[in-house]
Amino acid sequence: MQNVRNGEELDERPLKEFLQKHDLTSDVNSELNVTQFAGGASNLTYLLGIENKELVLRRPPKGAIKRGHDMGREFKVLTGLNNGFEKAPKAYAYTEDESIIGAPFYVMEKVEGIIIDYKLAKERAISEAEFPIIANNWLDSLVELHDLDYKALGLSDLGKPNGYVERQVRNWSKQYTKAATEDIPEAPKVMAWLDEHQPTEYDHCLIHNDYKYDNVVFKNDSWQEINAILDWEMCTLGDPFMDLGAAIAYWVTAHDNPIIQMTFPYPTMMPGNPSRLEVVEQYAQKSGRPIEHLVFYYAFGLFKNAVIVQQIYHRYSKGLTTNERFANLNLLTKLFCELAWQAIQNQRIE
């Protein structure tokens, strides 16, 4: 947690009126304490402390296009999941009225538990014997999500699964081109290869699209139970292997290049974690879905990461955000593109 960054403050009076209107507070004059979650690089997330309770507010960053930052869509996803998936935070209220804090936003519950990142894993000295338990339960929850009956949850209109992979390749390539700030030789090569080698037949289900350790809240340090999955902004109906590919694109291992490890210091590279290939094999076993086109899904996951960080860097370069953590994201874009092209050339994910 941190104090609210300059330019990202919330207008407290209309916000307190909104909370009271939706029965989240009883008195509009109650003291409101606002802090900002430091992690994450996409939508802005705040912790609201008021009347002895804690709420979480999510809003898009300044200057962001609605695509990928649609608060109404994210609220709809959570509301649907609340009908039958206990690992989604409870969604309380949403508004498109930008006069309140300057952007659409929604309020949800704060989920208690442990979010594992590299710093926390070092501080807690998570052992080699614990990481297989963590990975196993993390993967079980992904399989559980993919097995949900999205129609019964009222989410059948969330996306168009037919043609999903083709649209993803086309749209993310367009988004990269629009946000590009410099020439990266590997980028057009990756886009061309993905276009030519995409699978045309695949299953579809509800997918998260940003499933990694720091978007999962464990109940306690027994690591046996997950309380919640966070950050549903890219959730849709699509190919489950696109979800898996996105997950292993973040799965940095101890055998990766030291530069990659320093750039993406994820706890997955600590002793005891399965390799990327082992994650894929375990997913196939747990889900009953044998995987083909593995390099495509992995390379696409890496390229999508490149686009995401490039879009953030583009906003930073235009002065639309003041977060200094974004100052060198263009270098991460280049690295993700290089990794994707390397995987394509080697036809392997390790």
C-alpha positions as CSV (number, residue, x, y, z in Angstrom):
1,M,0.0,0.0,0.0
2,Q,1.1,3.6,-0.5
3,N,-0.3,7.1,-0.4
4,V,-2.3,8.1,-3.5
5,R,0.0,9.2,-6.4
6,N,-0.2,12.7,-7.6
7,G,-2.9,13.1,-10.2
8,E,-4.7,10.0,-9.1
9,E,-6.5,11.3,-6.1
10,L,-10.2,10.7,-5.5
11,D,-12.8,13.4,-4.8
12,E,-13.9,12.3,-1.4
13,R,-17.3,14.1,-0.9
14,P,-19.1,12.8,-4.0
15,L,-17.5,9.4,-3.4
16,K,-18.9,9.2,0.2
17,E,-22.3,10.2,-1.2
18,F,-22.1,7.3,-3.6
19,L,-21.1,4.9,-0.9
20,Q,-24.1,6.0,1.3
21,K,-26.5,5.9,-1.7
22,H,-25.6,2.2,-2.2
23,D,-25.9,1.3,1.5
24,L,-22.2,0.7,1.9
25,T,-22.0,3.4,4.6
26,S,-24.5,5.0,6.9
27,D,-23.2,8.5,7.3
28,V,-21.9,10.8,4.5
29,N,-19.8,12.6,7.0
30,S,-17.9,9.5,8.2
31,E,-14.1,9.8,7.9
32,L,-12.7,8.2,4.8
33,N,-9.2,7.0,4.6
34,V,-7.9,6.3,1.0
35,T,-4.7,4.5,0.1
36,Q,-3.6,3.1,-3.2
37,F,-2.4,-0.3,-4.1
38,A,1.2,0.0,-5.4
39,G,1.2,-3.1,-7.4
40,G,-0.3,-3.6,-10.8
41,A,0.2,-1.5,-13.9
42,S,-3.2,-1.3,-15.5
43,N,-6.4,-0.2,-13.7
44,L,-6.0,1.8,-10.6
45,T,-7.0,0.2,-7.3
46,Y,-7.7,1.9,-4.0
47,L,-8.4,0.7,-0.5
48,L,-11.2,2.7,1.2
49,G,-11.3,2.6,5.0
50,I,-14.6,3.9,6.4
51,E,-16.9,3.1,9.3
52,N,-14.7,0.2,10.5
53,K,-14.8,-1.6,7.2
54,E,-12.5,-1.8,4.1
55,L,-13.7,-1.6,0.5
56,V,-11.8,-1.8,-2.7
57,L,-12.4,0.7,-5.6
58,R,-11.3,0.1,-9.2
59,R,-11.1,2.7,-11.9
60,P,-9.3,3.0,-15.3
61,P,-6.1,5.0,-15.5
62,K,-6.1,8.5,-16.9
63,G,-6.0,8.6,-20.7
64,A,-6.7,4.8,-21.1
65,I,-8.9,3.6,-23.9
66,K,-12.1,1.9,-22.8
67,R,-11.1,-1.4,-24.4
68,G,-9.3,-3.4,-21.7
69,H,-10.4,-0.9,-19.0
70,D,-14.2,-1.3,-19.1
71,M,-15.3,-1.0,-15.5
72,G,-18.9,-1.9,-16.4
73,R,-17.8,-5.1,-18.1
74,E,-15.5,-6.1,-15.1
75,F,-18.4,-5.4,-12.7
76,K,-20.6,-7.6,-14.8
77,V,-18.1,-10.4,-14.7
78,L,-17.8,-10.3,-11.0
79,T,-21.6,-10.0,-10.5
80,G,-22.0,-13.1,-12.7
81,L,-19.3,-15.1,-10.9
82,N,-20.9,-14.1,-7.6
83,N,-23.8,-16.4,-8.6
84,G,-21.8,-19.5,-8.2
85,F,-18.0,-19.1,-8.0
86,E,-16.8,-18.5,-4.5
87,K,-13.3,-17.4,-5.6
88,A,-14.5,-14.1,-7.1
89,P,-14.7,-11.0,-4.8
90,K,-18.2,-9.8,-4.1
91,A,-19.1,-6.8,-6.3
92,Y,-21.1,-4.1,-4.6
93,A,-21.8,-1.1,-6.8
94,Y,-20.9,0.4,-10.2
95,T,-21.4,3.7,-11.9
96,E,-20.6,5.3,-15.3
97,D,-21.1,8.8,-13.8
98,E,-17.7,10.4,-14.3
99,S,-18.6,13.4,-12.3
100,I,-18.0,11.5,-9.0
101,I,-14.3,10.8,-9.3
102,G,-13.6,11.6,-13.0
103,A,-14.0,8.1,-14.4
104,P,-16.4,5.1,-14.3
105,F,-15.6,2.9,-11.3
106,Y,-16.9,0.1,-9.1
107,V,-16.6,-1.0,-5.5
108,M,-16.1,-4.5,-4.3
109,E,-15.1,-6.4,-1.1
110,K,-11.6,-6.5,0.2
111,V,-10.5,-10.2,0.4
112,E,-8.3,-11.2,3.3
113,G,-5.4,-13.5,2.7
114,I,-1.9,-13.8,1.2
115,I,-0.8,-12.7,-2.2
116,I,2.5,-14.2,-3.2
117,D,5.0,-12.1,-4.9
118,Y,8.8,-12.4,-5.0
119,K,9.4,-10.1,-2.0
120,L,6.8,-11.8,0.2
121,A,8.2,-15.3,-0.8
122,K,11.7,-14.2,0.3
123,E,10.4,-12.6,3.5
124,R,8.4,-15.7,4.5
125,A,11.2,-18.0,3.4
126,I,8.7,-20.1,1.5
127,S,10.4,-23.5,1.3
128,E,11.1,-25.8,-1.6
129,A,8.6,-28.2,-0.2
130,E,5.8,-25.6,-0.2
131,F,6.0,-24.4,-3.8
132,P,4.6,-27.7,-5.3
133,I,1.6,-27.3,-3.0
134,I,1.2,-23.6,-4.0
135,A,1.5,-24.5,-7.7
136,N,-0.9,-27.4,-7.5
137,N,-3.7,-25.4,-5.8
138,W,-3.1,-22.4,-8.1
139,L,-3.5,-24.7,-11.1
140,D,-6.5,-26.5,-9.6
141,S,-8.3,-23.1,-9.4
142,L,-7.5,-22.4,-13.1
143,V,-9.0,-25.7,-14.1
144,E,-12.0,-25.0,-11.8
145,L,-12.6,-21.7,-13.6
146,H,-12.4,-23.3,-17.0
147,D,-15.0,-25.9,-15.9
148,L,-17.6,-23.3,-14.9
149,D,-21.0,-23.3,-16.6
150,Y,-20.8,-19.7,-17.8
151,K,-24.4,-19.9,-19.1
152,A,-25.7,-20.7,-15.6
153,L,-23.8,-17.7,-14.3
154,G,-25.5,-15.4,-16.8
155,L,-22.3,-14.7,-18.7
156,S,-23.1,-16.3,-22.1
157,D,-23.0,-12.9,-23.8
158,L,-19.6,-12.0,-22.4
159,G,-17.8,-12.8,-25.6
160,K,-17.9,-14.6,-29.0
161,P,-15.9,-17.8,-28.7
162,N,-16.2,-18.6,-32.5
163,G,-13.2,-17.0,-34.1
164,Y,-11.7,-16.0,-30.7
165,V,-8.1,-16.8,-31.5
166,E,-8.1,-15.1,-34.9
167,R,-9.6,-11.9,-33.3
168,Q,-7.1,-12.0,-30.5
169,V,-4.1,-12.2,-32.9
170,R,-5.6,-9.4,-35.1
171,N,-6.6,-7.1,-32.3
172,W,-3.5,-7.3,-30.2
173,S,-1.4,-6.7,-33.3
174,K,-3.4,-3.6,-34.0
175,Q,-3.1,-2.4,-30.5
176,Y,0.7,-2.9,-30.6
177,T,1.0,-0.9,-33.8
178,K,-1.1,1.9,-32.4
179,A,0.9,2.1,-29.2
180,A,4.4,1.6,-30.6
181,T,6.9,4.3,-29.7
182,E,10.0,2.8,-31.3
183,D,11.2,0.2,-33.8
184,I,11.5,-3.3,-32.4
185,P,12.6,-5.7,-35.2
186,E,11.2,-8.8,-33.6
187,A,7.7,-7.4,-33.2
188,P,6.5,-7.6,-36.9
189,K,8.1,-11.0,-37.2
190,V,6.2,-12.3,-34.2
191,M,2.9,-10.8,-35.4
192,A,3.4,-12.4,-38.8
193,W,4.2,-15.8,-37.4
194,L,1.2,-15.7,-35.0
195,D,-1.1,-14.8,-37.9
196,E,0.2,-17.7,-40.0
197,H,0.3,-20.4,-37.3
198,Q,-2.8,-19.9,-35.2
199,P,-5.0,-22.9,-34.4
200,T,-8.4,-22.9,-36.1
201,E,-10.1,-25.5,-33.9
202,Y,-10.3,-25.2,-30.1
203,D,-12.6,-25.5,-27.1
204,H,-14.1,-22.5,-25.4
205,C,-14.9,-21.6,-21.8
206,L,-14.7,-18.8,-19.3
207,I,-11.1,-17.6,-19.2
208,H,-9.3,-15.1,-16.9
209,N,-6.5,-13.9,-19.3
210,D,-4.2,-12.6,-16.5
211,Y,-3.9,-15.7,-14.2
212,K,-0.7,-15.5,-12.2
213,Y,0.5,-15.8,-8.6
214,D,0.0,-12.1,-7.7
215,N,-3.7,-12.2,-8.9
216,V,-4.5,-15.0,-6.4
217,V,-5.3,-14.7,-2.7
218,F,-4.4,-17.7,-0.6
219,K,-6.4,-18.1,2.7
220,N,-3.3,-18.8,4.8
221,D,0.3,-20.1,4.6
222,S,-0.8,-23.7,4.5
223,W,-1.4,-22.9,0.8
224,Q,-4.3,-25.4,0.7
225,E,-7.1,-22.9,-0.1
226,I,-7.5,-20.0,-2.4
227,N,-9.9,-17.3,-1.1
228,A,-10.1,-15.2,-4.3
229,I,-8.9,-14.6,-7.8
230,L,-8.4,-10.9,-8.6
231,D,-8.2,-8.6,-11.7
232,W,-11.0,-9.8,-14.0
233,E,-10.6,-7.0,-16.5
234,M,-9.6,-9.3,-19.4
235,C,-12.0,-12.1,-18.6
236,T,-14.0,-13.4,-21.6
237,L,-15.2,-16.6,-23.4
238,G,-12.4,-18.1,-25.4
239,D,-9.8,-20.8,-25.8
240,P,-8.6,-22.2,-22.4
241,F,-5.1,-22.7,-23.8
242,M,-4.9,-18.9,-24.4
243,D,-5.4,-18.6,-20.7
244,L,-2.7,-21.2,-20.0
245,G,-0.3,-19.5,-22.5
246,A,-0.7,-16.2,-20.7
247,A,0.0,-17.9,-17.4
248,I,3.2,-19.6,-18.5
249,A,4.3,-16.4,-20.2
250,Y,4.8,-15.0,-16.7
251,W,6.3,-18.2,-15.4
252,V,10.0,-17.2,-15.1
253,T,12.2,-20.1,-14.0
254,A,15.6,-20.5,-12.5
255,H,16.9,-21.7,-15.9
256,D,16.0,-18.5,-17.7
257,N,18.4,-15.8,-18.6
258,P,19.6,-13.8,-15.6
259,I,18.5,-10.6,-17.3
260,I,15.0,-12.1,-17.5
261,Q,15.1,-13.1,-13.9
262,M,16.1,-9.6,-12.8
263,T,13.5,-8.0,-15.0
264,F,10.6,-10.3,-13.9
265,P,11.5,-11.5,-10.4
266,Y,8.6,-13.8,-9.9
267,P,8.5,-16.4,-7.1
268,T,8.1,-19.1,-9.8
269,M,11.9,-19.1,-10.3
270,M,12.5,-20.3,-6.7
271,P,13.4,-23.9,-5.9
272,G,10.4,-26.3,-5.8
273,N,8.4,-24.7,-8.5
274,P,7.5,-26.8,-11.6
275,S,8.9,-25.9,-15.0
276,R,6.7,-24.3,-17.6
277,L,6.4,-27.6,-19.4
278,E,5.5,-29.3,-16.2
279,V,2.8,-26.7,-15.6
280,V,1.4,-27.5,-19.0
281,E,1.5,-31.2,-18.5
282,Q,-0.2,-30.9,-15.1
283,Y,-2.9,-28.7,-16.6
284,A,-3.5,-31.3,-19.3
285,Q,-3.8,-34.1,-16.8
286,K,-6.1,-32.1,-14.4
287,S,-8.3,-30.7,-17.1
288,G,-8.4,-33.7,-19.5
289,R,-7.5,-31.3,-22.3
290,P,-4.4,-32.5,-24.3
291,I,-2.6,-29.5,-25.7
292,E,-1.4,-28.8,-29.2
293,H,0.2,-25.7,-30.7
294,L,2.0,-25.1,-27.4
295,V,4.6,-22.7,-28.9
296,F,1.8,-20.6,-30.4
297,Y,0.1,-20.2,-27.1
298,Y,3.3,-19.3,-25.2
299,A,4.5,-16.9,-27.9
300,F,1.1,-15.2,-28.0
301,G,1.2,-14.9,-24.2
302,L,4.6,-13.2,-24.4
303,F,3.5,-10.9,-27.2
304,K,0.3,-9.9,-25.4
305,N,2.5,-9.0,-22.4
306,A,4.6,-6.8,-24.7
307,V,1.5,-5.0,-25.9
308,I,0.2,-4.4,-22.4
309,V,3.4,-2.9,-21.1
310,Q,3.8,-0.9,-24.4
311,Q,0.4,0.6,-23.9
312,I,1.3,1.7,-20.4
313,Y,4.6,3.1,-21.6
314,H,2.8,5.0,-24.4
315,R,0.5,6.7,-21.7
316,Y,3.6,7.5,-19.7
317,S,5.5,9.0,-22.7
318,K,2.4,11.2,-23.3
319,G,2.4,12.4,-19.7
320,L,-0.9,10.8,-18.9
321,T,0.5,9.0,-15.9
322,T,3.2,10.1,-13.5
323,N,4.1,6.7,-12.1
324,E,7.9,6.5,-12.4
325,R,7.7,2.7,-12.4
326,F,6.6,3.0,-16.0
327,A,9.6,4.9,-17.2
328,N,11.5,1.9,-18.7
329,L,8.6,-0.2,-19.8
330,N,9.7,0.2,-23.4
331,L,12.6,-2.0,-22.6
332,L,10.3,-4.7,-21.2
333,T,8.3,-4.5,-24.5
334,K,11.5,-5.2,-26.4
335,L,12.4,-8.1,-24.1
336,F,9.0,-9.7,-24.4
337,C,9.1,-9.5,-28.2
338,E,12.6,-11.0,-28.2
339,L,11.5,-13.9,-25.9
340,A,8.5,-14.6,-28.2
341,W,10.7,-14.7,-31.3
342,Q,13.3,-16.9,-29.5
343,A,10.5,-19.4,-28.6
344,I,9.2,-19.4,-32.1
345,Q,12.7,-20.0,-33.6
346,N,13.6,-22.7,-31.1
347,Q,10.0,-24.2,-31.1
348,R,10.1,-24.7,-27.4
349,I,8.9,-22.9,-24.2
350,E,11.9,-23.6,-22.0
